[in-house]
Amino acid sequence: MKHPACALVTGAASGIGRAIAIKFSREGWSVLGVDLNADALEETGQLTSGYSGAFEGLAVDITDKTAPDQAVAAAIENFGRLDCLVNNAGIGFAKSAGDTTDEEWDRFIAVNQTSVFRMSREALKVLPENTGSIVNIASIAAVVGLSESFSYVTTKTAVVGMTRQLATDYGPRGIRVNAIAPGQIETPLTAERIAGNPRFVAFNVDPIPFPRLGHVDDIANAVYFLSSDQASYINGHTLVVDGGWTATNFSRRGYEM
Ligand SMILES: NC(=O)c1ccc[n+]([C@@H]2O[C@H](COP(=O)([O-])OP(=O)(O)OC[C@H]3O[C@@H](n4cnc5c(N)ncnc54)[C@H](O)[C@@H]3O)[C@@H](O)[C@H]2O)c1
């Protein structure tokens, strides 16, 4: 029996990762969702249940050294193959270098950076030549500096570097590696600041030519596109999905120079 294509999505219990899992499932792919949060992961499974693609959850901390092996093995065991790895799980907060403790720095490196390396290394053992791909979720924090976001900007910039280098080394096998740099997307990660901080919204929304926050589906659709053969000549690229925030530095009327 030929198995449907399979995606492994980290951070699939919430926000962008959940939307990515649902998108792949809706498109008929099997999905192995990985997250720390077992209950919320189960909810993601329920949300995919109306679609044709099967879902399995694996509750594990991706910084655990055994997590990549467990996750890739679970994809193969449940679905017989792995076609796309989506390195989405990540953490964020705003602090300058001077205010960042060693523990905070180590955690950022472990979650946002080392896990991308280790998950990719393991997935590359089974991703099929000529059709396999990896999509990493970076951030606009990898394109511009953001006030007091030292660990976040540093680790997301590393994700863009890893994307380019993996594309360089594994492109010859026909495995494409790309990244997405989302702008401000409404998710549990950002909900508190969006609800309680009008300056945060003004900073993130007003400079967009058509002012609105991003929706999780804006990112899920872009991830699916990059994983598909519609993107077969796109490799090593970081796609900014931010409504034009970084490209235009847009000013409302009345603020012209
Ligand atoms: N929301 C935004 O505006 C935005 C913008 C740019 C980039 N991003 C990136 O998108 C990704 C998803 O963000 P989100 O907004 O959906 O966040 P979120 O907090 O809603 O979801 C992140 C998920 O990752 C999981 N996770 C965190 N650490 C983990 C670990 N060690 N092991 C396993 N799972 C872990 C969490 O449990 C959670 O379910 C992150 O990499 C984030 O940096 C988000």
The ligand as a Gaussian input file, in Angstrom:
#p B3LYP/6-31G(d) Opt

LIG

0 1
 N        3.258000      34.559000      16.834000
 C        4.069000      35.370000      16.173000
 O        3.779000      36.568000      16.003000
 C        5.368000      34.855000      15.623000
 C        6.118000      35.717000      14.817000
 C        7.323000      35.268000      14.276000
 C        7.765000      33.975000      14.537000
 N        7.014000      33.156000      15.329000
 C        7.521000      31.800000      15.559000
 O        6.539000      30.856000      15.217000
 C        6.687000      29.690000      16.028000
 C        5.376000      29.361000      16.701000
 O        4.967000      30.477000      17.466000
 P        3.497000      30.616000      18.063000
 O        3.207000      32.065000      18.065000
 O        2.569000      29.667000      17.412000
 O        3.789000      30.195000      19.581000
 P        2.907000      29.382000      20.648000
 O        3.504000      29.689000      21.961000
 O        1.449000      29.641000      20.422000
 O        3.202000      27.862000      20.243000
 C        4.500000      27.309000      20.403000
 C        4.340000      25.834000      20.691000
 O        5.655000      25.293000      20.815000
 C        5.663000      24.412000      21.934000
 N        7.008000      24.311000      22.496000
 C        7.756000      25.310000      23.047000
 N        8.900000      24.803000      23.507000
 C        8.888000      23.475000      23.247000
 C        9.791000      22.423000      23.517000
 N       10.937000      22.621000      24.161000
 N        9.447000      21.167000      23.117000
 C        8.285000      20.939000      22.478000
 N        7.385000      21.899000      22.210000
 C        7.684000      23.153000      22.597000
 C        4.714000      25.048000      22.945000
 O        4.247000      24.110000      23.908000
 C        3.612000      25.574000      22.031000
 O        2.583000      24.611000      21.840000
 C        7.823000      30.016000      17.024000
 O        9.032000      29.491000      16.530000
 C        7.858000      31.528000      17.015000
 O        9.114000      32.048000      17.365000
 C        5.834000      33.567000      15.884000

